[in-house]
């Protein structure tokens, strides 16, 4: 299937790692984006943005050449209305002439243009055009950057929530944006289903329960009927199973035009009319004024959700006219009176779809930001009753947390509660094709079959059987338009290689060979034709089969002869081919084996982006990212240079006995002062046009002059420690040699083998004497050096020479003591036992005392200060 092949091909452009532990979940809304990261070792919670906010505004914009996201982008809409883009969810896969685009232009000041695919792009004030998929991909990439900063690794796998009413075109647009952002689509999950997963994660259901997830968001209102049931594992089962929760979606209802954004639009119109009435001026053509009014409408709506009135205040709304007005909840609700009956209608639609009544429902769970609006809450309560209303999930975060948990369950990296999800499709999907003419004069006709009715479970498959002898085309489409202005045709699949396959089967003795095609509805809601094969039945030559046929148990082909096609649900059907399988042209057909047919996928109406288009879009975004990264490096280099210049200036201006003044000479300070003035002048005259390398060069030229002073100060600071280390090893060496020589003399007198030889001890003593002499000589020389002069004795050399002595001492300490030889006779052994014991004790004491003179070393070979 093209969807999967496209995904694989694009991933090869951006992804090299195979399996990563992180899973990113994104709840993308018209107003807000919420995200969550699942990674071992990272607390499971909502992802915070750079301002430590738990949700991000769905906005991207440019302040001249600076790209901004979230609230930063929304806040500049009044100043740059043509460069700030919000509520992009309305435009996903929307045809340019659709009602969705008309509604968008009524709420946004953006300049909308048509793309070559017939969809929508937005044009900036400088003439640059960005498709909706690219703009949403920018927001996804921004969220990904936040996730990667938390995870400490690259994040590729992502789960994104979508409304249950999203068409295949819109789902394609979401996946395209994900791929342009450089990520892989782990799954698309309906937002109501995601809330249900979050709800079930901390609950058990001894008896099955039906709940309605009522989601009032910015763009729409959705209701999802979900059945929750606990599945107890069979203790007698041989396989290792565990208790699980079955979550089954049984009905959905929605209103795509009623939501929080529509309330904002009507509140903005109230203020617009009020301003016109007061100042006799129509602001509908003033894009900046309209952007300011839109932002204020969102704020006032929030205030009215908790108060009976609110004051709208906008400074310099238009022509330096300040706007101030008091708005009441009563007049706001009156302006939305015609919407009142639509708030609860999705609940009844979902119940009807599920075949249930309110009596079968345990609760109505409210989610979504607009569910806090009093008029919506009162309408829902009036429809279902106060006792049914449940506020036991986080209205803003339940969907994204549920999506993250669902994504974790799809990955082998996590162990979560076993929740089995069964979702449904929202639209009737049919298959249509032209009949095969029986003769040249026969007129062809279009045959249509409903294969995936609304309510079909995701993950299901259906097999179509065709009696064809030539190549033909199968069309997959919605039975009715899903939305005004949206097309109905999804796919046109050419099935190729039919005539050769049928001929081969016939030659092998097949009776009435047919073509079978598998239609599937994926877990993410994509309908496709997966594969097509040619098969046939073969008559058996055995006597038993002939007798069976004689008594009426033969082929049923006579009952199917007049059928042009038949459909049969085969959820467990498996085939040996995939959607992109090629025909077995060079392979000889084998009896009883199906022959795979070639599928060619076409998009007759609204096609998803091609691999080339996504590659080009990805390159555009990478170019922007690289340009911004270079700009950040330049700004960082300039800021670092400026900070360094001011620090050096302060050092020069401070004439007190600072380390800088003590360690520097007059001519050095003069040279630094001259270079500092030159750099300040250059920064003032050319700093705005300079590049990163020039900033770094200017700082480096000053650091070269300052480095000798820093070196002197560091040597002065380190000298006492280095001297103490050298003297310590001198002392340990002297102690070791004294004790080792005394032990060696005793061992020679008693005839006990010695651990050390005289030559070894003499060599260590020679090294010690040379080190003591060198140290005393150069320490005296260093004492004569002033603090503002270069040292004659470097601490690095002191450490190196001390290390030579340390290594020699440690080598002897680690040396193993020789074994004492046993006496030949038992008598001599017995008589000498007492003497041997004394000698052994003396040797042990000697070794112990000698070893204690040298401090032990750690794993790196450096000696500890303790004895």
Secondary structure as UniProt FT lines:
FT   HELIX           2..14
FT   STRAND          23..28
FT   STRAND          32..38
FT   TURN            40..41
FT   TURN            50..51
FT   STRAND          56..57
FT   STRAND          59..63
FT   TURN            64..65
FT   STRAND          66..69
FT   HELIX           70..75
FT   TURN            76..79
FT   HELIX           81..83
FT   STRAND          84..86
FT   HELIX           88..91
FT   TURN            92..93
FT   TURN            96..97
FT   HELIX           99..107
FT   STRAND          111..114
FT   TURN            116..117
FT   STRAND          120..123
FT   TURN            125..126
FT   STRAND          129..131
FT   HELIX           132..151
FT   STRAND          157..162
FT   TURN            164..165
FT   HELIX           168..180
FT   TURN            181..182
FT   STRAND          184..190
FT   HELIX           191..200
FT   TURN            201..202
FT   STRAND          209..216
FT   STRAND          221..231
FT   TURN            235..236
FT   STRAND          244..255
FT   TURN            256..257
FT   HELIX           260..279
FT   TURN            284..285
FT   HELIX           287..304
FT   TURN            305..306
FT   STRAND          309..318
FT   TURN            319..320
FT   STRAND          321..328
FT   HELIX           329..335
FT   HELIX           337..342
FT   TURN            343..344
FT   HELIX           345..354
FT   HELIX           358..360
FT   STRAND          363..367
FT   HELIX           369..372
FT   HELIX           374..384
FT   HELIX           386..388
FT   STRAND          389..390
FT   TURN            395..397
FT   HELIX           398..410
FT   TURN            412..413
FT   STRAND          419..422
FT   STRAND          429..434
FT   TURN            440..441
FT   STRAND          446..452
FT   TURN            454..455
FT   TURN            458..459
FT   STRAND          461..466
FT   STRAND          472..478
FT   TURN            484..485
FT   STRAND          489..496
FT   HELIX           498..507
FT   TURN            508..509
FT   STRAND          510..521
FT   TURN            523..524
FT   STRAND          527..538
FT   HELIX           543..550
FT   TURN            551..552
FT   HELIX           557..560
FT   TURN            561..562
FT   STRAND          565..569
FT   TURN            571..572
FT   TURN            579..580
FT   TURN            591..592
FT   STRAND          595..596
FT   STRAND          598..602
FT   HELIX           611..653
FT   HELIX           659..663
FT   HELIX           666..686
FT   HELIX           687..689
FT   HELIX           692..750
FT   HELIX           758..783
FT   TURN            787..788
FT   HELIX           795..813
FT   HELIX           826..831
FT   HELIX           833..851
FT   TURN            852..853
FT   TURN            859..860
//
